[in-house]
Amino acid sequence: MKTVAVIPARWGSTRFPGKSLVPLCGHPLILWCVAAVERAGSIDEILVATDDERIAAAVAGSAARAVMTSSAHPSGTDRVAEAVEDLEADVVINVQGDEPLIDHKLLDRLVDAMSSDKSWDMATAAAPLTRVQDVDNKNVVKVVRAASGMALYFSRAPIPFERDRGRDAADLSLYWRHLGVYAYRHDFLKRFVSYPPSRLEQAEKLEQLRALDMGGRILVLDTADEGIGVDTPEDVAYAEELLRKAGAVL
């Protein structure tokens, strides 16, 4: 089974334009992401899907190959799909381009899950919620799963809803934070990007709801590692601190 990891990295981030090249401990963010993915033993090829020659130039000489993609894509998933359109691959891993500390062991687990059970169309991950205030935080996406691990629903709302308990006394063991890493069957990814956005996706602004609307079977793996996303310039110092604590080097 051939597995390709794709890191979408567009220049025009709404909150942080050009963040792929922001220096973290002396090296561009995108290279930290590539190095993290490279540590996953199950990945056969790493691509950086970008719309900017500066990002492509920064990747040259690394373990990844830059692929130029359209600047008009509405989402990172569409960019990933274009990057692998003509590739022979069984599983495609979508790794966020702002996660310099993505757990390579989690990537291996996602690949293993897709390899061992062909009934899954996708696989992703979730971590236990650890702060009560995040239950109602719309920027923290929650997921509810069946006993099999199959995703039932993703939402920015507090799901499940505890009818008889106040929000300040929420049972955190019920809540799981969804992490934005995905493993797709290549053929399912092609179908996904050709399918129109569902009303639920448009309402919640969550692409994964389109997959559920299509009838896709999504496995959600447990992980204790929430990672760190560099979403704004204010996140840079914290990301550098975590990289130093982890002893990460390039």
C-alpha positions in Angstrom: 0.0 0.0 0.0 1.5 3.3 -1.1 0.9 6.3 1.3 1.5 9.9 0.3 1.5 12.7 2.9 0.5 16.1 1.6 1.1 19.4 3.4 -1.0 22.2 2.0 0.8 25.5 2.3 -0.8 28.5 0.6 0.6 32.0 0.9 -2.5 34.0 1.5 -3.5 32.8 5.0 -6.3 35.1 6.2 -4.9 35.5 9.7 -1.2 35.1 9.0 -0.2 35.7 5.3 3.1 33.9 4.5 3.2 32.0 7.7 4.7 28.9 6.0 8.0 30.8 5.9 7.9 32.4 9.3 11.1 31.5 11.1 10.8 29.1 14.1 14.1 28.6 15.9 15.9 29.8 12.7 14.1 27.6 10.2 10.8 28.2 8.2 7.7 26.7 9.7 7.1 24.5 6.6 10.4 22.7 7.1 9.5 21.8 10.7 6.3 20.3 9.4 8.2 18.3 6.7 10.7 17.1 9.3 7.9 15.9 11.6 6.2 14.0 8.8 9.5 12.5 7.7 9.8 10.7 11.1 6.7 8.6 10.2 8.0 5.3 8.9 4.8 4.5 7.0 5.0 7.5 4.7 6.4 6.7 1.2 6.4 10.2 -0.2 5.9 13.8 1.1 4.5 16.6 -1.0 4.1 20.3 -0.1 1.1 21.6 -2.1 1.6 25.3 -2.5 0.5 28.2 -4.7 3.7 30.3 -4.1 7.2 29.9 -5.6 8.8 31.2 -2.4 7.4 28.3 -0.4 8.4 25.9 -3.1 11.9 27.2 -3.0 12.1 26.8 0.7 11.2 23.2 0.4 13.9 22.4 -2.2 16.5 20.1 -0.7 14.2 18.8 2.0 12.6 15.4 2.3 9.5 16.8 0.5 8.7 17.6 -3.1 6.9 20.9 -3.8 3.9 20.7 -6.1 2.4 23.9 -7.5 -1.3 24.1 -7.2 -4.1 26.6 -8.0 -4.4 29.7 -5.8 -8.2 29.5 -6.2 -8.8 26.5 -4.0 -11.5 27.0 -1.4 -9.9 24.6 1.1 -6.7 22.7 1.9 -8.5 19.5 1.0 -9.0 20.7 -2.6 -5.3 21.6 -2.8 -4.3 18.2 -1.5 -6.6 16.5 -4.1 -5.0 18.5 -6.9 -1.5 17.6 -5.7 -2.2 13.8 -5.9 -4.5 13.8 -8.8 -2.1 12.0 -11.1 -0.3 10.0 -8.5 -0.6 6.3 -7.9 -1.4 6.2 -4.2 -3.7 4.1 -2.0 -3.9 6.4 1.0 -3.4 10.2 1.2 -2.6 11.9 4.5 -3.5 15.6 4.8 -1.2 17.2 7.3 -1.8 20.8 8.3 1.0 23.1 7.2 1.0 25.0 10.5 1.6 21.9 12.8 5.4 21.8 13.5 5.0 19.2 16.2 2.6 16.8 14.6 3.1 13.4 16.2 4.7 11.1 13.7 3.5 8.1 15.7 -0.1 9.3 15.2 0.5 9.4 11.4 1.8 5.8 11.5 -1.3 4.8 13.4 -3.6 6.4 10.9 -1.8 4.6 8.0 -2.0 1.3 10.0 -5.7 1.7 10.6 -6.4 2.4 6.9 -4.3 -0.6 5.9 -5.7 -3.1 8.4 -9.4 -2.3 7.7 -10.4 -1.4 4.2 -13.9 -0.5 5.2 -12.8 3.0 6.4 -13.1 5.8 3.9 -11.2 8.2 6.1 -9.4 8.3 9.5 -8.7 11.2 11.8 -7.9 11.8 15.5 -9.3 13.4 18.6 -7.8 14.3 22.0 -9.6 14.5 25.4 -10.9 18.0 26.2 -9.0 19.2 29.3 -10.5 22.7 29.9 -14.1 23.4 30.8 -14.1 26.7 28.9 -13.4 24.8 25.7 -16.7 23.0 25.8 -18.5 26.1 24.6 -15.6 27.4 22.5 -16.8 27.5 18.9 -13.2 27.4 17.7 -12.7 24.0 19.4 -14.4 21.4 17.2 -15.9 18.5 19.1 -16.6 15.0 17.8 -19.0 12.2 19.0 -18.2 8.6 18.1 -19.8 5.2 18.1 -18.4 2.4 20.2 -16.5 1.2 17.0 -14.7 4.6 16.8 -16.7 5.7 13.8 -17.5 9.4 13.7 -21.2 10.2 14.3 -20.9 14.0 14.1 -18.5 16.9 14.4 -19.6 20.3 15.7 -18.5 23.6 17.1 -21.3 23.3 19.6 -21.0 21.4 22.9 -21.7 17.8 21.8 -22.9 15.7 23.5 -25.2 18.1 25.4 -25.5 17.4 29.1 -29.2 18.1 29.7 -29.0 17.9 33.5 -25.6 19.4 34.2 -24.6 23.1 34.2 -21.9 24.2 31.8 -19.6 25.1 34.7 -19.7 21.5 35.9 -19.3 19.8 32.6 -18.1 16.2 32.6 -15.0 16.6 30.5 -14.7 12.8 30.0 -17.6 13.1 27.5 -15.9 15.6 25.3 -13.3 15.0 22.5 -11.5 17.7 20.6 -11.1 16.9 16.9 -7.6 17.3 15.4 -7.3 18.4 11.8 -5.3 15.5 10.4 -6.9 13.2 7.9 -6.1 10.0 6.1 -8.2 9.4 2.9 -8.6 6.5 0.5 -7.4 8.1 -2.7 -10.6 7.3 -4.6 -12.7 8.6 -1.7 -10.7 11.9 -1.8 -11.5 12.3 -5.5 -15.2 11.8 -4.8 -15.1 14.1 -1.8 -13.8 17.2 -3.7 -16.3 16.6 -6.6 -19.2 16.5 -4.2 -21.0 19.8 -3.4 -20.7 21.2 0.1 -23.6 20.0 2.3 -25.9 22.4 4.2 -24.4 21.1 7.5 -20.9 21.8 6.2 -21.9 25.3 5.2 -23.6 25.9 8.6 -20.7 24.7 10.8 -17.9 25.5 8.3 -16.5 22.0 8.8 -15.5 20.1 5.7 -15.6 16.7 7.4 -19.4 17.0 7.6 -19.5 16.7 3.8 -17.9 13.3 4.1 -20.6 12.2 6.6 -23.3 13.6 4.3 -21.8 11.4 1.5 -22.2 8.4 3.7 -18.4 8.2 4.3 -17.1 6.0 7.2 -14.6 8.0 9.3 -12.5 6.3 12.0 -11.5 8.6 14.9 -8.4 7.5 16.8 -7.6 8.6 20.3 -4.5 10.6 21.0 -3.2 12.5 24.0 -1.2 14.9 21.9 -3.1 18.1 20.8 0.0 19.5 18.9 0.4 23.2 18.3 -1.1 25.2 15.5 0.7 28.4 14.4 -2.4 30.4 13.4 -1.4 33.9 14.2 1.9 35.8 14.8 1.3 35.6 18.5 1.6 31.8 18.3 5.2 31.9 17.1 6.9 32.4 20.5 4.9 29.6 22.1 5.7 27.3 19.2 9.4 28.0 19.5 9.3 27.3 23.3 7.6 23.9 22.6 10.2 23.0 19.9 13.0 23.8 22.3 11.4 21.8 25.1 11.0 18.9 22.7 14.6 19.1 21.7 13.5 19.3 18.1 16.3 20.0 15.6 16.6 20.3 11.8 
